[in-house]
């Protein structure tokens, strides 16, 4: 049996004034998910808190300074020897002008429900599929209550760490 190493990645769901989210198209030269669309973010460096990592990654990839609001969900990406856990957080643009790094070759502002029109990174496709399944199962509940119980626990923990109750 292969022993997997788990890695942590962080992603930002950044909304514009029209309720669209920012997605980035990975470079076709990328080692993982080349040419596919994803949310801004990336790996957490050793010894780095995941919220600082997310703010750093978004700035490096887009030139945008953001503040983080809350945990939206999580997803998993299965690579040959690594399982990357992606924590997805809502972010708000504080300042900056969108300027892509060489890691990406395009961007779009799109409504969440239209993301299936794009060729998505595997972890993002899985996240959206989970969200749709949960939404169907809880049709009468609001979007905040659609989070899995363990995601709610992560969100509560993050709020405590950041001084919110």
C-alpha positions as semicolon CSV with decimal commas, in nm:
position;residue;x (nm);y (nm);z (nm)
1;X;0,000;0,000;0,000
2;X;0,128;0,345;-0,094
3;X;0,169;0,589;0,194
4;X;0,044;0,932;0,093
5;X;0,183;1,258;0,223
6;X;-0,085;1,517;0,291
7;X;-0,017;1,873;0,183
8;X;-0,211;2,186;0,262
9;X;-0,325;2,434;-0,002
10;X;-0,542;2,739;0,047
11;X;-0,776;2,903;-0,203
12;X;-0,973;3,227;-0,213
13;X;-1,326;3,272;-0,334
14;X;-1,316;3,642;-0,424
15;X;-1,641;3,809;-0,528
16;X;-1,682;4,125;-0,735
17;X;-1,967;4,376;-0,691
18;X;-2,190;4,172;-0,925
19;X;-2,151;3,850;-0,725
20;X;-1,909;3,690;-0,972
21;X;-1,597;3,510;-0,853
22;X;-1,241;3,536;-0,980
23;X;-1,105;3,226;-1,152
24;X;-0,758;3,187;-1,302
25;X;-0,644;2,972;-1,594
26;X;-0,327;2,780;-1,510
27;X;-0,035;2,799;-1,749
28;X;-0,021;2,517;-2,004
29;X;0,335;2,459;-1,875
30;X;0,210;2,382;-1,523
31;X;0,295;2,043;-1,366
32;X;-0,056;2,002;-1,225
33;X;-0,382;2,085;-1,398
34;X;-0,217;2,260;-1,697
35;X;-0,453;2,493;-1,883
36;X;-0,735;2,439;-1,633
37;X;-0,925;2,697;-1,430
38;X;-0,892;2,735;-1,054
39;X;-0,934;2,976;-0,764
40;X;-0,637;3,194;-0,664
41;X;-0,415;3,047;-0,393
42;X;-0,155;2,778;-0,344
43;X;0,063;2,585;-0,103
44;X;0,122;2,670;0,259
45;X;0,494;2,693;0,337
46;X;0,633;2,511;0,638
47;X;0,584;2,718;0,953
48;X;0,342;2,957;0,779
49;X;-0,015;3,004;0,899
50;X;-0,267;2,917;0,632
51;X;-0,437;3,258;0,641
52;X;-0,107;3,441;0,583
53;X;-0,024;3,189;0,309
54;X;-0,351;3,260;0,132
55;X;-0,309;3,638;0,144
56;X;0,051;3,595;0,016
57;X;-0,044;3,353;-0,263
58;X;-0,329;3,572;-0,388
59;X;-0,098;3,873;-0,398
60;X;0,177;3,679;-0,579
61;X;-0,067;3,543;-0,838
62;X;-0,287;3,847;-0,894
63;X;-0,135;4,160;-0,740
64;X;-0,448;4,196;-0,526
65;X;-0,440;4,257;-0,151
66;X;-0,727;4,076;0,019
67;X;-0,872;4,024;0,362
68;X;-1,021;3,690;0,458
69;X;-1,376;3,652;0,583
70;X;-1,465;3,287;0,655
71;X;-1,415;2,926;0,553
72;X;-1,636;2,822;0,262
73;X;-1,533;2,460;0,229
74;X;-1,260;2,212;0,151
75;X;-1,160;1,978;-0,127
76;X;-0,898;1,714;-0,192
77;X;-0,663;1,664;-0,485
78;X;-0,504;1,323;-0,537
79;X;-0,159;1,343;-0,692
80;X;0,076;1,045;-0,742
81;X;0,225;1,057;-0,388
82;X;0,055;1,358;-0,233
83;X;-0,300;1,428;-0,129
84;X;-0,347;1,802;-0,124
85;X;-0,621;1,933;0,101
86;X;-0,755;2,265;-0,030
87;X;-0,915;2,494;0,228
88;X;-1,136;2,745;0,050
89;X;-1,201;3,081;0,215
90;X;-1,406;3,384;0,117
91;X;-1,190;3,688;0,054
92;X;-1,251;4,055;-0,010
93;X;-1,032;4,278;-0,227
94;X;-0,890;4,566;-0,026
95;X;-0,666;4,717;-0,294
96;X;-0,461;4,645;-0,601
97;X;-0,500;4,598;-0,971
98;X;-0,535;4,254;-1,126
99;X;-0,200;4,155;-1,276
100;X;-0,138;3,783;-1,334
101;X;0,189;3,607;-1,252
102;X;0,349;3,361;-1,496
103;X;0,169;3,074;-1,319
104;X;-0,152;3,171;-1,499
105;X;-0,240;3,275;-1,852
106;X;-0,592;3,406;-1,812
107;X;-0,865;3,510;-1,574
108;X;-1,241;3,550;-1,568
109;X;-1,509;3,681;-1,337
110;X;-1,790;3,426;-1,342
111;X;-2,097;3,325;-1,146
112;X;-2,041;3,015;-0,935
113;X;-2,325;2,830;-1,106
114;X;-2,156;2,882;-1,448
115;X;-1,820;2,730;-1,353
116;X;-1,920;2,398;-1,513
117;X;-1,877;2,580;-1,848
118;X;-1,500;2,586;-1,781
119;X;-1,242;2,308;-1,778
120;X;-1,172;2,313;-1,405
121;X;-0,884;2,187;-1,195
122;X;-0,976;1,847;-1,051
123;X;-1,001;1,967;-0,691
124;X;-1,230;2,258;-0,788
125;X;-1,452;2,032;-0,995
126;X;-1,482;1,799;-0,694
127;X;-1,565;2,094;-0,464
128;X;-1,843;2,215;-0,694
129;X;-1,983;1,863;-0,731
130;X;-1,991;1,830;-0,350
131;X;-2,161;2,168;-0,324
132;X;-2,429;2,071;-0,577
133;X;-2,497;1,738;-0,404
134;X;-2,523;1,909;-0,066
135;X;-2,746;2,179;-0,213
136;X;-2,983;1,921;-0,360
137;X;-2,996;1,736;-0,027
138;X;-3,070;2,058;0,165
139;X;-3,285;2,255;-0,079
140;X;-3,472;2,446;0,189
141;X;-3,164;2,553;0,391
142;X;-2,960;2,869;0,341
143;X;-2,610;2,851;0,189
144;X;-2,434;2,898;0,525
145;X;-2,594;2,581;0,659
146;X;-2,480;2,380;0,358
147;X;-2,133;2,339;0,501
148;X;-2,051;1,991;0,628
149;X;-2,038;1,968;1,009
150;X;-1,658;1,930;1,010
151;X;-1,623;2,236;0,787
152;X;-1,836;2,429;1,036
153;X;-1,592;2,316;1,305
154;X;-1,295;2,442;1,102
155;X;-1,475;2,772;1,042
156;X;-1,549;2,812;1,414
157;X;-1,186;2,732;1,499
158;X;-1,053;2,982;1,248
159;X;-1,289;3,250;1,382
160;X;-1,163;3,184;1,735
161;X;-0,800;3,205;1,623
162;X;-0,872;3,534;1,443
163;X;-1,047;3,673;1,752
164;X;-1,405;3,648;1,624
165;X;-1,676;3,467;1,822
